[in-house]
Amino acid sequence: RRIHLSVLNKSKHPLCVAVTSIAGSLYASNASSIETILPVVDRLRQLHQDNPHIAGICLALGLLTFSLHKQGLKSVSQLRQELVKQWLQDVINQDVSQVERVAKLTGLLSMVGSEQTLIPIQGSSVMTGSDLNVSEVITTVMKIVVDTNDLGLQSIGAWLLGHLYLSACAVAENRSAVPANYSHLPESSILRAVIDFLLEAGRLGPESVDPRSVVAALESLKLKAVLPPLNWTALLSPFMRVNFGEKVKALSLQIAASQMASSPSATMFMSSWLTPPLFTSLQRDTQVVLHQSMPDIIRTTTPSVVKSYLEHSCLPAFTQGRDTTVQLSILQGLCAALAVDDPPAGVTLLLLEITKQLYHVLTDDFNVPLLHSMAECLAQVPDDVMDSIIVADFADASTQVKGSFVRCHLVATGRQPLSLLNYMIDASFNTDYWKHDISMWLLAHCLASFSKAEGEQSELQVRQQWLLELLGHTHSLVTGAMPLAPTAAAKTKIISYAINVVTCAILTLTFPANAELDFWGLHSHVFVSRPDSPLDTSYLAVPSLQMLYADMAKYLPVAVDILFRKPWDVVLPKIFNWLMTLLEQSEVSPIDTRISYAALMALRHGQEMRQASTWTKAAILFEY
């Protein structure tokens, strides 16, 4: 809500400070986003311009910009510099009224931290002023206290300096707030001994302490349980600075990530290594550990830190690098972060945005582990967001494999209905760049997994309805009722591919009436289980893509014979008419014509084939 201020009603002046404290605390705890906090800053700035003599507004504006700057929101730096420059001039200007000088003096001190206890911020230094000259501010106020002839201004300046000192000593970040070791635990405590050893190892360095001993000690701290309060920054920072080895660095980050939820110092430690300069200094395996800790990162760090990490540490791995291991760790970490229950509101939009960006820059290589992880990320986002991400698929050849895989994965795992495949199948009919072998491999395994899954999405009626719709759609394509796009391949080739698709659909969707899916080389684990490594693609060779695509249509007579089994016999009239239509078309290739006639003969015991006129028509079509 906007801050409404009446100058005549001074009881409302503290409202500015109250709103500032609430807004700053919400942002510090990831409960509010940048889009929510910046309007509060703008409103306070406008109120200050209209009422420069009100101390409550100056104090609130200084406090909020101070806390936001400590949390890494760089967009307030220019405003801070402008205000401090103007206020420094006004507090020593004799032409400015006393009440205005007092107000700006109050704001000046709050700008450098006099009220920082009102907005506790985890993991930042006591007095952060990299964009300000804090010494100049304090020197100016001390000059006012010593040299001014205004007793009232002198008294207020002295009081504010004392208040600033008290605030600096009382913040939760003070070293005395968190123990540096576990000396309060019994001497027999193993935990105390481990921490004491690590503190000593960090002080002495790898020249005096065997790194293998440090690894063993850190391994013992890899617990999911919350450990007693400790200054994790002081404990772990030496292992990141001194060369104990990459294994020690990775373990240090893992331990800090496990304690972030309960320890501000662990959050501060992790946040520092998420910044681009420090992050890029890490080796690949250590970066992987950070990426896999993304669920812990988004729960505790500020939105600005998360945003910087996603944009400068995650996205470049796809746009500038080709390291599959790092890319896979990012997608796996992102998937786990998207699955977090009740995530902070300030980072939800950031996660959705980075998911969209990573999907668009992901290459179209047939890398199953990467595509699997990307599909798992899309499974975690709302349907409307997913639709907006994949809507541009199949515009050209660069998105065929990626767009096909994620659709097949989402359908195979029961996250989306069969209708999600419709756009992919339409694109395969209307583009000349389509890789039909890969498409058939994906479609066959998708429908096989879908048929074996349990749930509303894969119910018998749903599968029957989709198969009937597919027959109707391909019937329109064959007869010309549905015109092909100018970019489509030759119609003979498209009809041949349509026969493959229909054959594949019948063989897979009729499970368990057709229980021989494994005989056809169709294994449900392709989409259901996560590959163990970026190179785990051994199942791609059995059967080969080319064999599967070339042989699928040949099994159409076998496929239609399955339809005699209940409850699939309801499809028989539709498939009979579909085959008759194929035999009537001159654009069907001779091979596909013979296959269609053989399939029609497989239906000779059906109700539709008992009429002499039907037999005669079929014989004439075949002879023709």
C-alpha positions as CSV (number, residue, x, y, z in Angstrom):
1,R,0.0,0.0,0.0
2,R,1.1,3.6,-0.6
3,I,2.2,5.7,2.3
4,H,-0.2,8.6,2.8
5,L,1.2,11.4,4.9
6,S,-0.5,14.4,6.4
7,V,1.9,17.1,7.6
8,L,-0.8,18.4,10.0
9,N,-1.2,15.0,11.6
10,K,2.2,14.3,13.1
11,S,1.1,11.0,14.6
12,K,1.4,9.5,11.1
13,H,5.1,10.4,10.8
14,P,6.2,7.1,12.5
15,L,4.2,5.3,9.8
16,C,7.1,5.9,7.4
17,V,9.6,4.2,9.7
18,A,7.1,1.3,10.4
19,V,6.5,0.6,6.8
20,T,10.2,0.8,6.0
21,S,11.0,-1.7,8.8
22,I,8.4,-4.1,7.6
23,A,9.2,-3.8,3.9
24,G,13.0,-4.1,4.5
25,S,12.5,-7.2,6.7
26,L,10.2,-8.9,4.2
27,Y,12.8,-8.3,1.5
28,A,15.6,-9.6,3.7
29,S,13.7,-12.8,4.4
30,N,12.9,-13.5,0.7
31,A,9.2,-12.9,1.4
32,S,9.0,-9.8,-0.9
33,S,10.3,-9.1,-4.4
34,I,12.3,-6.3,-5.9
35,E,9.1,-5.2,-7.8
36,T,7.4,-4.7,-4.4
37,I,10.2,-2.9,-2.5
38,L,11.2,-0.4,-5.2
39,P,7.8,1.4,-5.2
40,V,8.2,1.9,-1.4
41,V,11.6,3.6,-2.0
42,D,10.1,5.8,-4.8
43,R,7.2,6.8,-2.5
44,L,9.6,7.7,0.4
45,R,11.8,9.8,-2.0
46,Q,8.7,11.7,-3.2
47,L,7.5,12.3,0.3
48,H,11.0,13.6,1.2
49,Q,11.0,16.0,-1.8
50,D,7.6,17.4,-0.7
51,N,8.5,17.5,3.0
52,P,12.3,17.9,3.5
53,H,11.9,19.0,7.1
54,I,10.3,15.8,8.4
55,A,12.8,13.7,10.3
56,G,10.7,10.6,10.2
57,I,10.8,10.5,6.4
58,C,14.5,11.1,6.2
59,L,15.2,8.4,8.8
60,A,13.0,5.9,6.9
61,L,14.6,6.7,3.5
62,G,18.1,6.3,4.9
63,L,17.2,3.1,6.8
64,L,15.6,1.4,3.8
65,T,18.3,2.4,1.3
66,F,21.0,1.3,3.8
67,S,19.4,-2.2,4.3
68,L,18.7,-2.7,0.6
69,H,22.3,-1.8,-0.3
70,K,23.6,-4.4,2.3
71,Q,21.4,-7.0,0.6
72,G,23.0,-6.3,-2.8
73,L,20.3,-4.2,-4.5
74,K,22.5,-2.0,-6.6
75,S,19.7,0.1,-8.0
76,V,19.5,2.1,-4.8
77,S,23.2,3.1,-4.9
78,Q,22.7,6.2,-7.1
79,L,19.9,7.4,-4.9
80,R,22.0,6.9,-1.8
81,Q,24.9,8.9,-3.3
82,E,22.6,11.7,-4.4
83,L,20.9,12.0,-1.0
84,V,24.2,11.9,1.0
85,K,25.8,14.5,-1.2
86,Q,22.8,16.8,-0.8
87,W,22.3,16.2,2.9
88,L,26.0,16.8,3.7
89,Q,25.7,20.2,2.1
90,D,22.5,21.1,3.8
91,V,23.4,20.1,7.4
92,I,26.3,22.6,7.4
93,N,24.4,25.3,5.4
94,Q,23.4,28.1,7.7
95,D,20.7,29.2,5.3
96,V,18.8,26.0,5.7
97,S,16.2,26.0,8.5
98,Q,17.1,24.2,11.8
99,V,14.3,21.8,11.6
100,E,15.4,20.7,8.1
101,R,19.0,20.4,9.1
102,V,17.9,18.1,12.0
103,A,15.8,16.0,9.7
104,K,18.6,15.5,7.2
105,L,21.2,14.9,10.0
106,T,18.9,12.1,11.2
107,G,18.7,10.7,7.7
108,L,22.4,11.0,7.1
109,L,23.2,8.8,10.2
110,S,20.5,6.3,9.3
111,M,22.1,6.1,5.8
112,V,25.3,4.7,7.3
113,G,23.6,2.3,9.8
114,S,22.3,4.1,12.9
115,E,19.0,2.2,12.7
116,Q,20.3,-1.1,11.3
117,T,18.9,-3.1,14.2
118,L,15.4,-2.4,13.0
119,I,16.0,-4.6,9.9
120,P,18.2,-7.6,10.8
121,I,20.1,-8.8,7.7
122,Q,21.7,-12.2,7.7
123,G,25.3,-12.5,6.6
124,S,26.5,-8.9,6.0
125,S,29.2,-6.7,7.5
126,V,28.5,-4.3,10.3
127,M,29.0,-1.1,8.3
128,T,28.8,-1.6,4.6
129,G,29.4,1.6,2.7
130,S,31.3,0.7,-0.5
131,D,29.2,3.3,-2.4
132,L,29.6,5.9,0.3
133,N,32.4,7.6,2.2
134,V,31.3,6.7,5.7
135,S,34.3,8.5,7.2
136,E,33.2,11.8,5.6
137,V,29.8,11.5,7.0
138,I,31.0,10.8,10.6
139,T,33.6,13.6,10.3
140,T,31.0,16.1,9.2
141,V,28.7,15.2,12.1
142,M,31.6,15.5,14.5
143,K,32.5,18.9,13.1
144,I,28.9,20.0,13.8
145,V,29.2,18.8,17.4
146,V,32.4,20.6,17.9
147,D,32.1,23.8,15.9
148,T,28.5,24.8,15.6
149,N,26.9,27.5,17.7
150,D,23.5,25.9,17.5
151,L,23.2,24.1,20.9
152,G,20.1,22.1,19.7
153,L,21.8,20.8,16.6
154,Q,25.0,20.1,18.5
155,S,23.1,18.0,21.1
156,I,21.2,16.0,18.5
157,G,24.5,15.4,16.5
158,A,26.2,14.1,19.6
159,W,23.2,11.9,20.5
160,L,23.1,10.5,16.9
161,L,26.8,9.6,17.0
162,G,26.4,7.7,20.2
163,H,23.3,6.0,18.7
164,L,25.4,5.0,15.6
165,Y,28.1,3.5,17.8
166,L,25.6,1.6,20.0
167,S,23.9,0.2,16.8
168,A,27.2,-0.9,15.4
169,C,28.0,-2.8,18.6
170,A,24.5,-4.3,19.0
171,V,23.9,-5.9,15.5
172,A,23.5,-9.6,15.3
173,E,26.5,-9.9,13.0
174,N,28.9,-9.1,15.8
175,R,31.4,-11.8,16.4
176,S,30.2,-12.3,19.9
177,A,26.7,-13.3,18.7
178,V,27.9,-16.6,17.2
179,P,30.4,-18.9,19.0
180,A,33.7,-19.5,17.1
181,N,33.9,-23.1,18.4
182,Y,32.1,-25.6,20.5
183,S,34.1,-25.0,23.8
184,H,30.7,-25.0,25.6
185,L,30.3,-28.7,24.8
186,P,31.9,-31.4,27.0
187,E,35.5,-32.2,26.3
188,S,34.4,-35.8,25.4
189,S,32.3,-34.5,22.6
190,I,33.4,-35.7,19.2
191,L,31.8,-32.7,17.5
192,R,33.8,-30.4,19.6
193,A,37.0,-32.3,18.8
194,V,36.3,-32.2,15.0
195,I,35.6,-28.4,15.0
196,D,38.7,-27.7,17.1
197,F,40.8,-29.8,14.6
198,L,39.4,-28.0,11.6
199,L,40.0,-24.6,13.2
200,E,43.6,-25.5,13.9
201,A,44.0,-27.0,10.3
202,G,42.7,-23.8,8.8
203,R,45.1,-21.7,10.9
204,L,48.2,-23.9,10.1
205,G,47.5,-24.7,6.5
206,P,48.2,-27.7,4.3
207,E,51.9,-27.6,5.0
208,S,51.3,-28.7,8.6
209,V,48.0,-30.7,8.3
210,D,47.4,-33.5,5.9
211,P,44.6,-32.6,3.5
212,R,43.3,-36.2,3.8
213,S,42.7,-35.7,7.5
214,V,40.8,-32.5,6.7
215,V,38.6,-34.4,4.2
216,A,37.9,-37.0,6.8
217,A,36.9,-34.4,9.4
218,L,34.6,-32.6,6.9
219,E,33.0,-35.8,5.8
220,S,32.0,-36.4,9.4
221,L,30.0,-33.1,9.4
222,K,27.9,-34.0,6.3
223,L,24.8,-34.4,8.3
224,K,21.2,-33.4,7.5
225,A,20.6,-32.6,11.2
226,V,21.0,-29.0,12.4
227,L,24.3,-28.5,14.2
228,P,24.6,-26.1,17.2
229,P,25.3,-22.4,16.4
230,L,28.7,-21.8,15.0
231,N,30.5,-19.1,13.0
232,W,30.7,-21.2,9.8
233,T,32.3,-18.4,7.8
234,A,35.3,-18.3,10.2
235,L,35.6,-22.1,10.1
236,L,35.2,-22.8,6.4
237,S,36.7,-19.7,4.7
238,P,40.4,-20.8,5.3
239,F,39.7,-24.0,3.4
240,M,38.4,-22.0,0.4
241,R,41.4,-19.6,0.4
242,V,44.2,-22.0,1.2
243,N,45.0,-24.9,-1.2
244,F,43.8,-27.9,0.7
245,G,42.4,-29.3,-2.6
246,E,39.2,-29.2,-4.5
247,K,37.7,-32.0,-2.5
248,V,38.0,-29.9,0.7
249,K,36.4,-26.9,-1.0
250,A,33.5,-29.0,-2.3
251,L,32.9,-30.5,1.2
252,S,33.0,-27.0,2.8
253,L,30.3,-25.8,0.5
254,Q,28.2,-29.0,1.1
255,I,28.4,-28.5,4.9
256,A,27.5,-24.8,4.6
257,A,24.5,-25.6,2.4
258,S,23.2,-28.2,4.9
259,Q,23.3,-25.5,7.7
260,M,22.0,-22.5,5.7
261,A,18.4,-22.9,7.0
262,S,19.4,-22.4,10.6
263,S,22.7,-20.4,10.4
264,P,23.1,-16.8,9.2
265,S,26.8,-17.3,9.0
266,A,26.4,-20.3,6.7
267,T,24.1,-18.2,4.5
268,M,26.7,-15.4,4.4
269,F,29.4,-17.9,3.5
270,M,27.4,-19.5,0.6
271,S,26.2,-16.1,-0.6
272,S,29.8,-14.8,-1.0
273,W,30.7,-17.8,-3.2
274,L,27.6,-17.3,-5.4
275,T,29.0,-13.9,-6.7
276,P,30.6,-14.1,-10.1
277,P,34.2,-13.3,-9.2
278,L,34.4,-16.0,-6.5
279,F,32.2,-18.5,-8.3
280,T,34.3,-18.4,-11.5
281,S,37.4,-19.1,-9.4
282,L,36.1,-22.5,-8.5
283,Q,36.9,-25.7,-10.3
284,R,34.2,-27.6,-12.2
285,D,33.4,-30.2,-9.5
286,T,33.1,-27.5,-6.8
287,Q,30.8,-25.5,-9.0
288,V,28.7,-28.6,-9.5
289,V,28.3,-28.8,-5.7
290,L,27.0,-25.2,-5.6
291,H,24.5,-25.9,-8.4
292,Q,23.2,-29.0,-6.7
293,S,22.6,-26.9,-3.5
294,M,20.2,-24.6,-5.3
295,P,17.2,-25.7,-3.1
296,D,19.0,-24.5,0.0
297,I,20.2,-21.4,-1.7
298,I,16.8,-20.1,-2.7
299,R,15.3,-20.7,0.8
300,T,17.7,-18.4,2.6
301,T,19.5,-16.0,0.4
302,T,18.1,-12.7,-0.8
303,P,16.4,-12.4,-4.3
304,S,19.1,-10.1,-5.5
305,V,21.8,-12.8,-4.7
306,V,19.7,-15.5,-6.3
307,K,19.1,-13.4,-9.4
308,S,22.8,-12.6,-9.8
309,Y,23.7,-16.3,-9.3
310,L,21.2,-17.5,-11.9
311,E,22.1,-14.9,-14.5
312,H,25.9,-14.8,-14.1
313,S,26.7,-18.3,-12.9
314,C,24.0,-20.6,-14.4
315,L,23.0,-19.1,-17.7
316,P,26.6,-18.7,-19.1
317,A,27.1,-22.5,-18.7
318,F,24.7,-22.9,-21.6
319,T,25.4,-19.8,-23.7
320,Q,29.2,-19.8,-23.4
321,G,30.1,-23.3,-22.4
322,R,29.6,-26.9,-23.5
323,D,30.4,-28.8,-20.3
324,T,27.6,-31.3,-20.0
325,T,28.4,-32.2,-16.4
326,V,27.9,-28.6,-15.3
327,Q,24.8,-28.2,-17.4
328,L,23.3,-31.3,-15.9
329,S,24.0,-30.2,-12.3
330,I,22.3,-26.8,-13.0
331,L,19.2,-28.5,-14.4
332,Q,19.1,-31.0,-11.6
333,G,19.5,-28.2,-9.0
334,L,16.9,-26.1,-10.7
335,C,14.4,-29.0,-10.8
336,A,14.9,-29.5,-7.0
337,A,14.5,-25.8,-6.4
338,L,11.3,-25.7,-8.4
339,A,10.0,-28.6,-6.3
340,V,10.5,-26.8,-3.0
341,D,7.3,-26.4,-1.0
342,D,6.2,-22.8,-0.4
343,P,9.3,-21.2,-1.9
344,P,10.0,-17.5,-1.1
345,A,7.8,-15.3,-3.3
346,G,10.7,-13.2,-4.3
347,V,12.5,-16.0,-6.1
348,T,9.7,-18.0,-7.7
349,L,9.5,-15.7,-10.7
350,L,13.3,-15.8,-11.0
351,L,13.2,-19.6,-11.1
352,L,10.5,-19.6,-13.8
353,E,12.4,-17.0,-15.9
354,I,15.6,-18.9,-15.7
355,T,13.8,-22.1,-16.7
356,K,12.5,-20.4,-19.8
357,Q,15.9,-19.0,-20.7
358,L,17.7,-22.3,-20.2
359,Y,15.1,-24.1,-22.3
360,H,15.5,-21.7,-25.2
361,V,19.3,-21.8,-25.2
362,L,19.5,-25.6,-24.7
363,T,21.0,-27.2,-27.8
364,D,19.0,-29.6,-29.9
365,D,21.5,-32.4,-29.6
366,F,20.1,-35.8,-28.7
367,N,21.6,-35.7,-25.2
368,V,19.1,-37.8,-23.2
369,P,20.3,-36.9,-19.7
370,L,20.1,-33.2,-20.4
371,L,16.8,-33.4,-22.1
372,H,15.4,-35.6,-19.3
373,S,16.4,-33.0,-16.7
374,M,15.0,-30.2,-18.7
375,A,11.7,-32.0,-19.0
376,E,11.7,-32.6,-15.3
377,C,12.1,-28.8,-14.7
378,L,9.1,-28.1,-17.0
379,A,7.1,-30.7,-15.1
380,Q,7.5,-28.5,-12.0
381,V,6.2,-25.3,-13.5
382,P,2.5,-24.3,-13.9
383,D,0.8,-25.4,-17.1
384,D,0.4,-21.9,-18.5
385,V,4.0,-21.1,-17.9
386,M,5.1,-24.4,-19.6
387,D,2.8,-23.6,-22.6
388,S,4.5,-20.2,-23.0
389,I,7.9,-21.7,-22.9
390,I,7.4,-24.4,-25.5
391,V,5.0,-22.5,-27.8
392,A,7.7,-21.6,-30.2
393,D,8.9,-25.2,-30.7
394,F,9.2,-26.6,-34.3
395,A,9.5,-23.2,-35.9
396,D,12.6,-24.5,-37.5
397,A,14.9,-27.6,-37.3
398,S,16.8,-26.3,-34.2
399,T,14.0,-27.3,-31.8
400,Q,12.7,-30.6,-33.1
401,V,14.6,-33.0,-30.9
402,K,14.2,-30.8,-27.8
403,G,10.5,-30.1,-28.3
404,S,9.7,-33.7,-29.1
405,F,11.6,-35.1,-26.2
406,V,10.1,-32.9,-23.5
407,R,6.6,-33.5,-24.8
408,C,7.1,-37.2,-24.9
409,H,8.6,-37.2,-21.4
410,L,5.8,-35.2,-19.9
411,V,3.2,-37.5,-21.5
412,A,5.0,-40.7,-20.7
413,T,5.3,-39.8,-17.0
414,G,1.7,-38.9,-16.7
415,R,2.3,-35.1,-16.1
416,Q,0.4,-34.1,-19.3
417,P,-2.4,-35.6,-21.4
418,L,-1.9,-37.2,-24.8
419,S,-3.1,-34.1,-26.5
420,L,0.3,-32.5,-25.8
421,L,1.6,-34.7,-28.6
422,N,-0.8,-33.3,-31.2
423,Y,1.3,-30.3,-32.1
424,M,4.4,-32.4,-32.4
425,I,2.7,-34.9,-34.8
426,D,1.3,-32.0,-36.9
427,A,4.7,-30.5,-37.2
428,S,6.1,-33.8,-38.4
429,F,3.6,-33.8,-41.2
430,N,4.2,-30.2,-42.2
431,T,8.0,-29.8,-42.2
432,D,10.6,-31.1,-44.6
433,Y,13.4,-31.0,-42.0
434,W,11.9,-33.6,-39.7
435,K,14.1,-36.4,-38.4
436,H,11.5,-39.2,-38.6
437,D,13.7,-41.9,-37.1
438,I,14.3,-39.9,-33.9
439,S,10.6,-38.9,-33.8
440,M,9.4,-42.4,-34.1
441,W,11.8,-43.6,-31.4
442,L,10.5,-41.0,-29.0
443,L,6.9,-41.5,-29.8
444,A,7.0,-45.3,-29.5
445,H,8.7,-45.2,-26.1
446,C,6.4,-42.4,-24.9
447,L,3.2,-44.2,-25.8
448,A,4.6,-47.5,-24.4
449,S,5.4,-45.8,-21.0
450,F,2.1,-43.9,-21.1
451,S,0.1,-47.1,-21.5
452,K,1.8,-48.8,-18.6
453,A,1.4,-45.9,-16.2
454,E,-1.5,-45.8,-13.7
455,G,-3.6,-42.7,-13.4
456,E,-6.5,-40.7,-14.9
457,Q,-4.3,-39.5,-17.8
458,S,-3.8,-43.1,-19.1
459,E,-7.2,-44.6,-18.6
460,L,-8.6,-46.8,-21.3
461,Q,-11.2,-44.4,-22.5
462,V,-8.5,-41.6,-22.9
463,R,-6.3,-43.9,-25.0
464,Q,-9.2,-45.0,-27.2
465,Q,-10.4,-41.5,-27.8
466,W,-7.0,-40.2,-28.7
467,L,-6.4,-43.2,-31.2
468,L,-9.8,-42.4,-32.8
469,E,-8.8,-38.8,-33.1
470,L,-5.5,-39.7,-34.6
471,L,-7.2,-41.9,-37.2
472,G,-9.5,-39.1,-38.1
473,H,-6.7,-36.6,-38.4
474,T,-4.5,-38.8,-40.6
475,H,-7.6,-39.6,-42.7
476,S,-8.1,-35.9,-43.4
477,L,-4.4,-35.6,-44.3
478,V,-4.6,-38.5,-46.8
479,T,-7.8,-37.3,-48.5
480,G,-6.6,-33.7,-48.7
481,A,-9.3,-32.4,-46.3
482,M,-6.5,-31.0,-44.2
483,P,-4.1,-29.2,-46.6
484,L,-0.4,-29.6,-45.9
485,A,1.8,-26.6,-45.3
486,P,4.1,-25.3,-48.1
487,T,7.1,-26.5,-46.1
488,A,5.9,-30.1,-46.0
489,A,7.7,-32.9,-47.8
490,A,6.2,-34.9,-50.7
491,K,2.8,-36.2,-49.8
492,T,3.8,-39.8,-50.5
493,K,6.5,-39.5,-47.9
494,I,4.0,-37.9,-45.4
495,I,1.5,-40.7,-45.9
496,S,4.1,-43.3,-45.3
497,Y,5.1,-41.6,-42.1
498,A,1.4,-41.3,-41.1
499,I,1.1,-45.1,-41.4
500,N,4.1,-45.5,-39.2
501,V,2.6,-43.2,-36.6
502,V,-0.8,-45.1,-36.6
503,T,0.9,-48.5,-36.4
504,C,3.0,-47.3,-33.5
505,A,-0.1,-45.9,-31.7
506,I,-2.0,-49.2,-32.1
507,L,0.9,-51.4,-30.9
508,T,1.6,-49.3,-27.8
509,L,-1.8,-47.9,-26.7
510,T,-3.5,-51.3,-26.7
511,F,-1.5,-52.5,-23.7
512,P,-2.3,-54.8,-21.9
513,A,-4.2,-56.3,-24.8
514,N,-0.9,-56.2,-26.5
515,A,1.5,-57.3,-23.8
516,E,4.6,-57.7,-26.0
517,L,5.9,-54.2,-25.8
518,D,9.3,-55.3,-24.6
519,F,9.5,-57.7,-27.6
520,W,9.3,-54.6,-29.8
521,G,12.2,-53.0,-27.9
522,L,10.0,-50.5,-26.1
523,H,11.2,-50.0,-22.5
524,S,9.4,-47.8,-20.1
525,H,12.6,-46.8,-18.3
526,V,13.6,-44.5,-21.1
527,F,11.5,-41.6,-19.7
528,V,10.7,-42.8,-16.2
529,S,14.2,-43.3,-14.7
530,R,16.9,-40.7,-14.6
531,P,20.1,-41.6,-16.5
532,D,23.1,-42.0,-14.2
533,S,25.5,-39.9,-16.1
534,P,25.7,-37.6,-19.2
535,L,27.0,-40.6,-21.2
536,D,24.4,-43.1,-20.1
537,T,22.6,-43.6,-23.4
538,S,23.3,-47.3,-24.0
539,Y,19.7,-48.1,-24.5
540,L,19.5,-45.9,-27.7
541,A,21.1,-48.7,-29.7
542,V,18.5,-51.4,-29.1
543,P,16.8,-51.4,-31.5
544,S,18.6,-48.8,-33.7
545,L,16.7,-45.7,-34.7
546,Q,16.8,-46.6,-38.4
547,M,15.5,-50.2,-37.9
548,L,12.6,-49.0,-35.7
549,Y,11.5,-46.4,-38.2
550,A,11.9,-48.7,-41.2
551,D,10.1,-51.7,-39.7
552,M,7.2,-50.0,-37.9
553,A,4.8,-49.8,-40.8
554,K,5.4,-53.4,-41.7
555,Y,3.7,-54.5,-38.5
556,L,0.4,-52.8,-39.4
557,P,-1.3,-56.1,-40.2
558,V,-0.2,-57.4,-36.8
559,A,-1.4,-54.2,-35.1
560,V,-4.9,-54.2,-36.6
561,D,-5.3,-57.9,-35.6
562,I,-4.9,-56.7,-31.9
563,L,-8.0,-54.6,-32.3
564,F,-10.2,-57.8,-32.4
565,R,-9.5,-58.1,-28.7
566,K,-11.9,-56.4,-26.3
567,P,-12.2,-53.6,-25.4
568,W,-10.4,-52.4,-28.5
569,D,-12.9,-53.9,-31.0
570,V,-14.8,-50.5,-30.9
571,V,-12.0,-49.1,-33.1
572,L,-12.4,-51.7,-35.8
573,P,-15.0,-49.8,-37.9
574,K,-12.7,-46.7,-37.9
575,I,-9.6,-48.6,-38.9
576,F,-11.4,-50.4,-41.6
577,N,-12.6,-47.1,-43.2
578,W,-9.1,-45.7,-42.7
579,L,-7.5,-48.6,-44.6
580,M,-10.0,-48.4,-47.4
581,T,-9.2,-44.7,-47.8
582,L,-5.5,-45.4,-48.1
583,L,-6.1,-48.0,-50.9
584,E,-8.2,-45.4,-52.8
585,Q,-5.4,-42.8,-52.9
586,S,-3.0,-42.6,-55.8
587,E,-0.4,-40.9,-53.8
588,V,0.2,-43.9,-51.6
589,S,3.5,-45.7,-52.4
590,P,3.3,-49.3,-53.8
591,I,5.0,-50.6,-50.6
592,D,2.5,-48.8,-48.4
593,T,-0.4,-50.0,-50.6
594,R,0.6,-53.6,-50.2
595,I,1.0,-53.1,-46.4
596,S,-2.5,-51.5,-46.2
597,Y,-4.0,-54.4,-48.2
598,A,-2.4,-57.0,-46.0
599,A,-3.8,-55.1,-43.0
600,L,-7.2,-55.1,-44.6
601,M,-7.0,-58.8,-45.2
602,A,-6.2,-59.2,-41.5
603,L,-9.7,-57.7,-40.8
604,R,-11.4,-60.3,-43.1
605,H,-13.2,-61.9,-40.1
606,G,-14.6,-58.6,-39.0
607,Q,-18.2,-57.5,-39.3
608,E,-17.4,-54.9,-41.9
609,M,-15.8,-57.5,-44.3
610,R,-18.8,-59.9,-44.3
611,Q,-20.5,-58.1,-47.1
612,A,-19.7,-59.2,-50.7
613,S,-19.6,-55.6,-52.0
614,T,-16.9,-54.8,-49.5
615,W,-14.8,-57.8,-50.6
616,T,-15.3,-56.8,-54.2
617,K,-14.2,-53.2,-53.6
618,A,-11.1,-54.3,-51.8
619,A,-10.1,-56.7,-54.6
620,I,-10.6,-54.0,-57.2
621,L,-8.5,-51.5,-55.3
622,F,-5.7,-54.0,-54.9
623,E,-5.7,-55.0,-58.6
624,Y,-5.7,-51.3,-59.6
